[in-house]
């Protein structure tokens, strides 16, 4: 900015004044020299013009400028006819620097006429410059929303003084367009009330005619401290009788903490004691005395539901209030024919009961006759699965098991991928541990009909549930099964479905599918502190009832403990609503479902196929889920930018498989081994930051020092592929190596760092235990044994004795134990250990038999 002009009064001196001369004849200036700045080494020009003037010369710093340095021009003023003279000179940087430090360099014009001389104003000539360093630069700050912000800026020293402007994310800040912003006379930028949109990088820019300087950028982060929502309504009392508890909750969402804002202080849940009046069922009083025998040959007695009276929702008394009987007396006029009718009725009832008993016996015998040949042999318990002799009369029955294909088959349609049927005959394994039938060749016939994939899809598309199934084949498996059972597995997900032998009725053929749903495909409503702990898995077709429970295996991400978690198994109904079918750790309300929860997987026993998911509700802030942290980066980097993506996934195999497939499409590669992080229900966000990056080779393009993923995005478990991207920039195209550390931690918690379609198994091939040996074990251990040498001892040997009540509720407890062993240990189960456990049970029983024979 040019300095303001300085004006001095015109100094006129008269040399040899002429008598009577008019003062108007003194020269006056039409153009006076003005202040100028020398930029770099460019000379500047000074000019002046006066009338009437006979001579004009420049004087600089009190010394006359040489006449040869003047450029003069003469003319005549057309309005007055007076002579006009204009003169110019050039001033160089060397001339100004000669007197640098003594005084300022100035020049002025002196004009002569016949009446005298006149001097112009002084014009100052200065060397323009702008220093590099700011006297004060803005600094990064973190401020709360609606708080005022002052960013100071003192520009570098310069001539002329620098003008100042502000940039926000490289865009000019114009106070005229934003009433929330203004710039002080001292060049400070003031934000009256910080807004979330004000989170940005701010740069102070100083400029004059010489140069333009930029300050270091200051990152302003506007954070929001969390606030509690209103309390929910109190829940119902936890018990229907006596003393219990009820709870209410609130969430830190009013507002939700943002950009590192403080989390709400206090508890998110309150509990209070409650008492519910216990229901009292009614009970009958004593019968009254019999009444007098009436004319109808009957007498009666009565009672009341009063000891006690039902209250608080208790049940009424069951049974009649009035009791009547036949009687005889002199008042009775009944005929003997009525007594005969009474006896005839009693005889008819007795005959009906006998007929019903005979029908029941016939049905039972028919079922017994329909079973396969008896293959039970107690030697299996004492021989450790060693070969045993076969009675000749039974040899033909043992060599093959032919299913009854004469009955009409019922086909249920399942998945979308082409079916891969097995051969017509399946070989039994023939080893020294699993060969109870000798060294001969033994086969089981498989009755699965052949069908093409296109026909299967055409049949499936006619079903009502076809619309809810995914259209891809990567997360689906299916197969055709009969009474021999089988197994479905989705590779690399830990999800499988075991259909045990005899779960499908003989003569029936089911087409069964197993599907892993993406979380965006299925809407699973969660309330309060609930969180999804497992993948959402469908097996079907829905509505199929099995005679024995199938076992659905899938992973979970919960660190289970009874004091921290309430875990429920949810199943989607035909209407599309999700229902709680089982609460783990509580007494089951139905025999259709049971769940065995282990460290990283759960095994669901179900007699009804459908859509399942495991959902948990935290009971304390110590509850935690396992997160799997996975690092991906591009395999090639054609540009200067390089993106590192950190995924925060539920610790189940299926989520890692989907991310690997996604990154394969993006051209990413896995960096290092995945890490596990325990994420607690503390309402604190997950924070990620990058460290130890060589600043001479790389720079980060992040605005803040860290990134955060909100707590609720992770805790719900419904948002797939949560990740943060660190964008880095190479300072040189020749840089081809990167060494850094990425820290991931929950605020106020522990952290981790990084250093940078399958075929279905159908029939015997789906099981480790051969079919005949399995039947032999079941028939031997299902009946109660002396001193517990039965299925209960086998469960104890296999560390499954905590589930005895569930096993006992099924028709074949031994079959349930073997099914669970198959689900847990396929395909790498140790059959020798199972054989040893069965042998131990057999030795117990054999010892008892030996004692009995000795006593005889």
VENHU-V996369 format. One line per field, one symbol per residue. ss: DSSP state (A for helix, B for strand, O for the rest). phi: phi as a letter, one per 20 degrees, with the letter a starting at -180 (. if undefined). psi: psi as a letter, one per 30 degrees, with the letter a starting at -180 (. if undefined). Layout:
BEGIN
ss: ???
phi: ???
psi: ???
END
This chain:
BEGIN
ss: OOOOOOOOOOOBBOOOOOOOOOAAAOOBBBBOOOOBBBBOOOOBBBBBBBBOOOBBBBBBOOBBOOAAAOBBBBBBOOOOOOBBBBBBBBBOAAAAAAOOOOOOBBBBBBBBBOOBBBBOOOBBBBBBBBOOOOOBOOOOBBBBOOOOBBBOOBOOOBBOOOBBBBBBOOBBOOOOOOOOBBBOOOOOBBBOOOOAAAOBBBBBBBBOOOOBBBOOOBBBBBBBOOOOOOOOOOOOOOOOOBBBBBBBBOOOBOOBOBOOOOOOOOOOBBBBBBBBOOOBOOOBOOOOOOOOOOOOOBBBBBOOBOOOOOBOOOOOOOOOOBBBBBOOOOOOOOOAAAAAAAAAAAAAAAAAAAAAAAAAAAAAAAAAAOOOOOOOOOAAAAOOOOOOOOOAAAAAAAAOOOOOOOOOOOOOOOOOOOOOOOOOBBBOOOOOOOOOOOOOOOBBBOOOOOOOAAAAAAAAOOOAAAAAOOOOOOOBBBBBBOOOOBBBBBOOOOBBBBBOOOOOOOOOOBBBBBBBBOOOOOOOOOOOOBBBOBOBBBBBOOOOBBBBBBBBBBBBOBOOOOOOBBBBBBBBOOOOOBBBBBBOOOOOOOOOBBBBBOOOBBBBBBBBOOBBBBBBBBOOOOOBBBBBBBBBBBOOOOOOBBBBBBBBBBOOAAAAAAAAAAAAAAOBBBOOOOBBBBBBOOOOOBBBBBBOOOOOOBBBOOOOOOBBBOAAAAAOOOOOOOBBBBBBBBOOOOOOOOOOBBBBBBOOOOBBBBBOOOOOBBAAAAOOOOAAAAAAAAAAAOOOOAAAOOAAAAAAAOOOAAAAAAAAOOOOAAAAAAAAAAAAAOOOOOAAAAAAAAAAAAAAAAAAAAAAAAAO
phi: .ffffdddffdddddlfefnfeffeffceebdfdfccedldefdddcbbbbfbebccecdlndffgffeeddbdbcfffdmefccccccdddffffffdfnebfecbbecddbfeqccdeffdedceebbfeeffbdfcfbdcffmefccdfbdfffacfgfeccdddlmdfedgfecfecbdfgemfeddfcfdffefaedceddbbfebcddfffdeddedcffcfffffffffffcebnebbccbcbceccefgclnffffeoeebccbfbcdfffdffbfeffffffffefemccbbcbcecceffblnfeffdofecccbfbcafefdfeffffffffffffffffffffffffffffffffffeffffdfbffffddmmefcfdfgfdfffefcceffdfffeddddcddeffdfeffcdffgccfeccfdnefeccdeddffebefffffffffeefeffeefeedfdbbbadccffmrbdcdgmcmdbcddfgmfegfndcdedcccdefffecedfccmefbfdbfecdcaffnfddfcfecedbebcdefbfedcddcedceffeneecfdadfndffebefcbcdedgcbccdebecfrdcbdcccfdbfefbdeddecdcbffccfdfebddddeddffcfffffffffffffenecfdmefddcedeedmefedcbdclefffdcbedffdebccdggffeffmedflfbcddedcfebfffccccbcdecbegmbfbccddg.dffedmgfecfeggffgfffffedffgdflmebgffffffemdffdfffgffdgcfffffffffffedeedfefffffffffffffgffffffffffff
psi: kklkkkklkkjkkkkikkkgkkfffkkkkfklklklkjjbgkllkkllklkkkfkklkkkhgkkkkeffkjlkklkjfefglkkkkkklkkleeeefegkfelkklllkkkkaffalkkllkkkjljkljlekkfklllklkllkgkkkjjljjllklklkkkklkkjhgkkjjfffjffklklfggkkkjejkleffjlkkkkkkkafelkkklkkkkkjjlkklkkllkllkllkfkfkakallllllligilkkkhglklkklkfkkklklkkkkkjklkklkkllklkkafghllllllkigilkklhglklkklkfkkllllklffkgklfeeeeeeeeeeeeeeeeeeeeeeeeeeeeeeeeffllkkgkjffffffhglkllkkeffeeffeljjljgflkkjkkkcaflkkjlllfkkkkkilffhifgaglkklkkkgklkkleeeeeeeefflffeffklflfehklllklaffaakkkjkgfgkljkjlkgekkkfkkkjklkkkkkfffkjjkkkbglkkflljkkkallfkklflkljkklllgkikkeffkjkkkkkklffflkkjfkjkflkkflgfkkkjkaeglkjjkkfklaklkkklkkflffkllkkkkkkklkflifafkkkkkjkjlkileeeeeeeeeefeefglkkjlkklkkjjliggklkkklklhkjffelkkgkelfllkkkefeeeegfjlhklkkjjlkkfkffkgkkklkkkklkkhallllkj.kklkjkafffkekleeeeeeeefefekklkhgiafeeeeeeghgffgeeeefflejeeeeeeeeeeeegkggkjfeeeeeeeeeeeeeeeeeeeeeeee.
END
